[in-house]
Amino acid sequence: MKKWIKNISGEIPHTGRNVNIDLDGKNLIVTGTNGSGKTSFLKAVYEKNESVDCPKKRR
């Protein structure tokens, strides 16, 4: 069974900035310059939601 993230809220790591993103069935596109925190943001979302289905990176 798939579950969808309906809302993302909290503090963006290393910035002190708070976000409240209502997805309501929509896609989220994360963009930014190198070093802006895109990966940190996505890792924080993943870590807070264990039910997110994300394949492991192959090495």
TABELHU-V45126 format. One record per pair of residues at least 24 apart in sequence whose C-alpha atoms are under 10 Angstrom apart, sorted by the first residue. I is the first residue (numbers start at 1). GAP is how many residues later the second one is. If there is no record, write none. Layout:
# TABELHU-V45126
I,GAP  I,GAP
This chain:
# TABELHU-V45126
2,49  2,50  2,51  3,48  3,49  3,50  4,47  4,48  4,49  5,40  5,44  5,46  5,47  8,37  8,40  9,36  10,34  10,35  11,30  11,33  12,25  12,26  12,28  12,29  12,30  12,32  12,33  13,24  13,25  13,26  13,27  13,28  13,29  13,30  13,31  14,26  14,27
